[in-house]
Amino acid sequence: MTIPKKGSRRVRFGETDYDWRIRKKPTYSQGVADTPMLLAVQASAEVPRRVLVVDLRVSRPDNWISPHQTGVTPGLVRDIIRRALAAGWSPLGAGPPFRFEYGVPRETVGTLFPEPKPKKTASRKP
């Protein structure tokens, strides 16, 4: 099983690039807030790879019952990858999807693992 390249985002952790994706539209059970938002991650290399399926333990922000502003950032995905590797996920190699739970608090757009802003360098005139 692999995730489609179209619609996926790339993040680098260590020396490996990973593609990650959240389903574009909610399933019916996600729309009525019965099941949580899921995130899929896999190594970008074109070799046999094992998909990481992450249960974020929060409803999708676009659910129909109680919409909210919860975001998933590349920094958060890096932390998920780090914890999944520590829990035994081996991204390179064949095998069934590795299921992993990672709780994300609601209403956390940009507050968890914000991306660092590039530092401005002052140009000196002689």
N, C-alpha and C positions, 0 to 999 in steps of 0.2 A: 504494500500500500504506500502510495506517495501522495503528497499534496500538490495541487496544480500550481504551476509557476505564475500563471496569470492571477493577479490579485494578491500575491504574497509579498511580504516585505523581507528584507535581508538585514541581519544583524551579525556582528562579529563578536565571538567570545573566545578568548585565548587566540589560538592560531587557526581556528575553524570558523567558516561562515555558515550561518544557519538561515533557512527560510521559515517564516512563521505566517500564520493566517488565522483569521477569525471569519467564520461564515458570514457572507454579506447580508443575508436576510435571515431572520429567526425562523426556526421550525415552529410549528403550531404550539408545541409544548413549551418552547422557549418564549414564545409570544405571550402566553398566558402565565408566565413566570412559574411554571411547574418544574422545569429543568434549568440548570445553570448554564452560563456562557462557557463555551469550550474554546480552547486555543490549540492549534496543531503546530508542531515544530519539527523540522528535520534538517539534517546536514545538507548543505548545498552541493556537495561533491556528487558526481555521477557514478557512484558505486552503490552496492547494496546498502540500504540504510533503514534504520528503524525509526518509526514516527513516534514522537512524544505527544500524547493527548492529555491536555491539562484541563482539569475541572477547576474553574476559578472561584467556585462557591459563591457566586453572586449572579443575580439575574442579569440578562442583557439590558443595556441602557435603553434600548428601543423596544422594550416589552410593552404590551398594550394595557397592563394593569397599573403599574406604578413606574413610569419612566424616571430615569435619574441620570446624573452626569458622572459616570465612572469610565475612566480611560485606561487603555493598555499602551504603555510606552516602550520603546526599545530598551530602556534601562530596566524596566520591569521584566521584560522577556529575558534579558541577560541574567537577572537574578533567578528566574525560573529555571533556566538552563543550568546554572551553577548548582542549584539545589537538586535538580533531577539527576545530574551526573553523580552527585554525592549519594543519592538514593539508589544508584545502580543502573541508570539508563546508559546503554552503550549506543551512541548514535550511528556508528559505522558498523554495518553487519546486518544480516537479515534477521527477521524475527517478527513476532506479533507486536502491535502497538503497545507502548509502555504507558500505562495509566498513572497519572500523578495528580495530586490535589494541592492547590495553592490558593489560599484565601486572599481575596482582594477586597478591601473595605469599599463601601459605596461612597459616592460623591468625592472621588479622589482624582479628578482630572489634573494632571501635571504636578501633583504634590508628592507622589511616590517616585523616587528615582528620576528626578527631572534631568533632562539632557543638559550637559554643561554648555555654557555659552562660550564661543570663541573669545579669547582675550584680545583686546585691542592693543596694538603696539604703537607707541607714539613715535612718529618719525622726527628725527632731530635734524635741524638745518644748521650747517656749519657757519 
